[in-house]
Amino acid sequence: MNVFSAYTLTSLFAMATFAFVTSVTPGPNNLMLLHSGARFGFKRTIPHMVGIASGFCVMILLCCIGVAAVVLGYPATNWVLKIIGSLYMLWLAVKLWKNGAVPKNINPDGNLPDAQNKNTAQPMTLMQAALFQYVNPKAWMMALTLPAVYLPQTGLLWANTLIACALCAVINLLSVSVWARGGEMLQSVLHKPHYAQIANVTIVLMTVYCALSVWL
């Protein structure tokens, strides 16, 4: 065992698997990236992806050094997080429904007109995406579970925590990028009204499901 860290290859693999499965499966972040990739393209969505990874990294850091104990020790805190997170996602679903989760007037080449891209809508910024993690119930579930299950109880806390943060941030960034790329790939078909409508309804319904699933 290393004097600084108590991780073994087995424990690192287990934590990496947890980070991958929870990061790549559908959730608020990935649905927003799918939408952003379809509307703005992969390149303009990069700050959004980096914001998710960095915000999640800081959340893990906070949970590892004691925030998790506070949240788990006071059930009311968990209820507040659930209420805020689910209400925000329902508001997001309504906003997507009104504005269209994907644009209605994509050019035949699959791209948005410059005016619509630059003036009426903007991709989420790095800071906005980072702050969104603190109203994201799925992110809290991941961050609260990690120190309880995967953080070694021996070795130096700061070393174990930094390794966990770095590993999860990298895996999270790679995982969520798949959704942004998938959204960009949808641009080639979304200029057809029928497909655009299906995409709109699907993204909105999945967002509503994410909001309600925290209570199931």
Helices and strands as residue ranges (DSSP letters): H 9-24, H 28-40, H 42-62, I 63-67, H 68-73, H 75-99, H 114-115, I 116-120, H 126-132, G 133-135, H 137-149, H 157-186, H 193-213
